[in-house]
């Protein structure tokens, strides 16, 4: 039995022991803010080519025997170990087991001439609270370390294994998981590889940092308020949050298991839009609804994801300001660039009129904290630990109030459904403002009011959590990298309308965000993930061909 005060030291020592065998040379962390190239410095030319491929290309190259599964795994492990050294992105490590599996897969392909499944040999990283049989699942809590070893795989993990994927690392999550940064008392804080002074986001922040460093071609995260989309945005990646009951979600460990007033989603983080489609297709081709009762029997419509049935000209609404916190200039500039590119290509572009975003935030925080935060507080106390800053921030939203009674919860659920009905009617009403006289196909909007912010300063979730409340799918995609240039002037931010906006607007200083990725979010209709990804393909093609 490990003494509670020694838990963090023991967990970190065990992680380091498993990594040290695979580390190439001494750790020499660069002194600058940008850490992103450090993990690539000791790769061979072939390994460099491999880790710059997306998942779709990798499985194709393995199938064609250009590379073996061991070649691919070796390249990504080299980077993952170095990425851990500079960003602190990993939690559990199973590299020995991964190389055994890669060897088996190579022998199978050599002997039969066939792949074992569509992800044959693909290394996939997994967020810490998603169960992998035999591995600890501390999920950012000291009190759970060594007490939560998984006795079975999560369904998403089972499907990945059956498809031929290789599991090799688990990645960092924040204390409580209810955070858009990644910091806990077990393994510490994860930093952004593009600027160590900034957060990689959360709660799938370990995934974001690892994939951004090219240490994983595809990762699995979860999202109940932005936890896939924020790390994807802050780390310059693609990330998808589907609607609830579409993708497998069983076999996770976290606080508030059984709470269904607001439900999270499993989803992919990756380096290309087509990899998001690949992940969804693999998941739903496995018919997960046969093993997870809450899931809808909705097979993946590959033809729709490839664009079949899309109108020639899309109708896109752009949300520039949610009425609570106007975004910083680089985000507004990116939205305007897409607006003009879409218009030049003949697409129908209108402005989305924000409705009730502050009310939405007030409501979803009540749904997050139905018990007044009691379970979070109890779990933290049981581990003999203190709240990290972002935990303290979110739990203050329930400070001073009692847990809701069943009658209170019934009323909150009614309020949630009324909120969703009003939002749906608002979406449908856009037909009055489009040229085609049909409602908009999607909403283009910020992912957050800032680029990746300094650690412990995230203070507005509304650009992501709003869509969780409405249960609408959202996909994040990168549009560039910000460079702080003294010769560039930016338009002044509007007058602050509230304390949160005042704080965030006072954060705006170009130097702070130097080298941070710039990303946007596309939101679609409920359970229309295929159409959403098809529309993203159109947007990216339009921007490439029509941007000035």
PyMOL commands that set and color helices and strands:
alter all, ss='L'
color gray80, all
select helices_A, chain A and resi 4-20+38-40+45-51+55-63+69-87+95-112+142-144+155-162+205-212+229-234+273-285+288-290+302-305+329-344+357-368+374-382+389-398+406-432+462-470+499-507+510-513+529-546
alter helices_A, ss='H'
color red, helices_A
select strands_A, chain A and resi 90-93+123-127+166-171+183-184+188-189+218-223+238-241+265-270+315-319+348-351+442-445+474-481+517-523
alter strands_A, ss='S'
color yellow, strands_A
deselect
rebuild
show_as cartoon
